[in-house]
Amino acid sequence: MKPHQSISRFTSEVPVAQDRFRTRQWVAVLGASVLLLAACASSEGIRSEATVLKPEALGLAAATPTADADTVAPLQVEWWLDWRDPVLTELITQALKAQPSLKVAQARLSRAQAGVAGERASEGPKVNGAADVTRQRFSATSIYPAPLGGSIRTLASAQLSGSWEFDFFGRHHAAMEAALGTERAAAADVQAARTMLANQVAQTYVQLGRLVAQREVAQRSLAQRNEMLGLVRQRVDAGLDSRVELRQGEGALPEARQQLEQIDEQMVLTRHALAALSAQAPNSLDVLSPQLADLHAVSLPERLPADLLGRRADITAARWRMEAATQGVRVAKTQFYPNINLTAFVGLSSIGLDRLTESGSQQYGVGPAIRLPIFDAGNLRANLRGKAADLDAAVESYNGAVLEAVREVADQLGSQRSIERQQVQQVQAQAAAESAYAYATERYRAGLSTHLTVLNAESAMLNQRRQAVDLQARALAVRFALIRALGGGYGGDAAAPQAQGATDAPLPRS
């Protein structure tokens, strides 16, 4: 082969060899990338297992929005105003204003609001400033040549640095939604605490009213027994009764006084409890004597749709916690993806403080930063499993809240209907007992009956009077409890969330 042909062939094969080399390089890079991505941490196989209970499983029929809107109006937030008792209104207002337990819930809400503000701040760019001045001796036997080596110099720098993380995979968005869910749950918790506190004040107020009414019955009993003892003494003096009847009449008085003292003790303790609920001194309510007749029960419709349960603050809070936990799972999943940041800095740096402001001391830089988890000994998967477990717990807590709400409403409705039937029968029984006592007293005055017959009739009559007071108080207490079970006037959020990824079942509407 001729020399020029060899040279020509060699020069023509060089580009081909270079292309093959570049191709092999790209194949190697691609293969390394595939292996690298294959080795990255994976979230495969980790998910939430809990599901939301369906209304049908609880015996709840789906509500018809148009019909329910026409028949059932939401309870007033300050529902106690409908009872038209100014003393009760004042006590509840004072309790909501000063009760420490409610302030604790409000503090938790403020903490959740701060968390939302923190997450919102993390979405934007960050800029930091730094200034350093260091007096340093440079080693003469190290990498620094003379005259720097072996000298003592001042190092100075002033720099601004900034960074901005691109939310390509929705990490910040999910974290913000989780924080918002926590905040809304805390807000619902505050309303739940308000409802519970107002209901406790109302229930204690009714209990005090019951004791006041019971004391009136006990006082009437004591007065009647005094009258009967006077009649017995007259009959003993006239020789119509023996000292046996006289001793029976005298023994009935201490028993009536003891019952009166027991009621007085319970009234003192109940007033102290009411004062504590309204954040007042224990003896500030010593003269408070509410009358049950002054409380005008709020009428509720006969048919209560199931979606009224969605107005309960505790159910709303559980629903928002479920949403926050769902977003927490999303945040944990995005941690498996690359983290892309844009960083930049600009400033001055010099050896010698006097040279810091010279133009040659300027320094700056800008560039992206990408971080991808490859191997972390299962830390990311463990974190995701924990978040999935948190979501399971949130879903089951929501299910538990719904179950408890359904039970409470069913219990109060059942008790209310039963008490109404009991009151009908009790009115008839009390009328008969009052009449029997009146007849027994007349017959005793006429000498046609014994003193024992009068005592038995009186005991039956007093027992019916006590039952009337107890049923009246129970009817009011059950009505208060039903208002609380139905949410206590809390309307919730118009657009309550559904925990995505947890279940496809619809949540109760608020």
SULDA-V894524 format. One line per field, one symbol per residue. ss: DSSP state (2 for helix, 1 for strand, 0 for the rest). burial: 1 if it has 9 or more other ideal C-beta (glycine too) atoms within 8 Angstrom, else 0. A space follows every 10 residues. Layout:
ss = ???
burial = ???
This chain:
ss = 0022222222 2222222222 2222222222 2222222200 0000000000 0000222200 0000222222 2000000022 2220022222 2222222202 2222222222 2222222222 2200011111 1111111000 0000000000 0111111111 1111110000 2222222222 2222222222 2222222222 2222222222 2222222222 2222222222 2222222000 0022222222 2222222222 2222222222 2222222000 0222200000 0222000000 0000022222 2022222222 2222222222 2222000011 1111111111 1022200022 2111111111 1000000022 2222222222 2222222222 2222222222 2222222222 2222222222 2222222222 2222200000 2222222222 2222222222 2222222222 2222200000 0000000000 0000000000
burial = 0000010000 0000000000 0000000000 0000010001 1010000101 0110100101 0010001100 0100100011 0010101110 1101110010 0100110110 1110110110 0000000001 0000000100 0000000110 0011111011 1111001001 1101111111 1111111111 1111111111 1111111111 1111101111 1101110110 1110110000 1000110110 0110011011 0011011001 1111111111 0000100101 0100100100 0001111111 1111111111 1111111111 1111111001 1111111111 0100110000 1010000000 0010000001 1011111101 1111111110 1110110110 1110110011 0110011011 0011011011 1011000010 1011111101 1111111111 1111111111 1111111111 0100011010 0110001101
